[in-house]
Amino acid sequence: MSIYLGLVHYPVYNRNHETVASAVTTVDVHDIARLSRAYGVKRFFVVTPLTDQALLVKKIIAHWTTGYGSSYNMHRKEALELVSVVSSISEAVERIGKTEESSPLLIATSASIHKGNPVSFEELAGIISAGRTVFLLFGTAWGLEENIFLKADYVLEPVTCATGYRHISVRSAVAIIMDRLIQKSQHEAFA
Amino acid sequence: MSIYLGLVHYPVYNRNHETVASAVTTVDVHDIARLSRAYGVKRFFVVTPLTDQALLVKKIIAHWTTGYGSSYNMHRKEALELVSVVSSISEAVERIGKTEESSPLLIATSASIHKGNPVSFEELAGIISAGRTVFLLFGTAWGLEENIFLKADYVLEPVTCATGYRHISVRSAVAIIMDRLIQKSQHEAFA
């Protein structure tokens, strides 16, 4: 299983549908790092071109992996060790390519339907079980810029709930998506 | 479907396994309120006996449901409207009993195995589909006090991941548990 996650802070939309670089939310880094560790994600990339934001994330990582936090909470250390900061999606793709010796499939996620090549949870779980390397992109703020959906290899179906409400946090979306994919790919592997 | 959630700040354990009242984490209230709205939860109770903490949660609710936030973000309003603050688990049970005209089944959750009456995700989804009212309890800090598992009608099986890592946030646990229960109970309903 070869899954990589990217939390994208640029290019994303703000409230007025302008393309911006959003600020990093500390709790996103912690929650998604812990989920990455739980579900066996290989690396979790925080994507931001802003140097002060990159520095903030690096400080958090250092505190928990080599600083005081590393002896205070070993479980947090194991999680934060999976986090890397990159300045762009393509920098992450390049790093994954070097590790895996092949380019990852780019999977864009969203709470809404977008143009692009759609893939269901079941199909993506099958792709993962088949051994392909996948890089899932999650947008912050008002979501990933539209052209990412067109460039991506696949656009994952939205997490839909019976109520139709689709305004959960990106942290919650990562939890639900990872749980669905891993449960389905284990089911696939044992079928 | 009649599901209630409780985020318990007392009685829970601290790092040294002493029973304490933990502090409320703002992001817990927001994330779990939004998940409650998405999955059709009837009410989300924040359980704390500390009056200053109760006041803090009431301020958050007021800001988003009647204050400035209510016009700024309607989706957040819909979510925060589901939140109530109570001083104890039994106060929440009493309030649910009045609304539903019968007592809810108390379901304790944890990342580890506990003594008590175990129930699987599948079984609990069946109970929910059958129309029973359930009240799921989630612990903060180092988890719910042991006697809650003994008093509860059921203890839900832990969210286990292939890696064995079980140190995800309570916010992530609520997301995963609700998604599993609702997916399975919809499957049950349509089977």
Interface residues (C-beta under 8 A of the other chain):
Chain A: V27 H30 D31 R34 L35 R37 A38 Y39 G40 H75 R76 E78 A79 V159 C161 A162 T163 Y165 R166 H167 I168 S169 R171 S172 A175 I176 D179 R180 I182 Q186
Chain B: V27 H30 D31 R34 L35 R37 A38 Y39 G40 H75 R76 E78 A79 V159 C161 A162 T163 Y165 R166 H167 I168 S169 R171 S172 A175 I176 D179 R180 I182 Q186
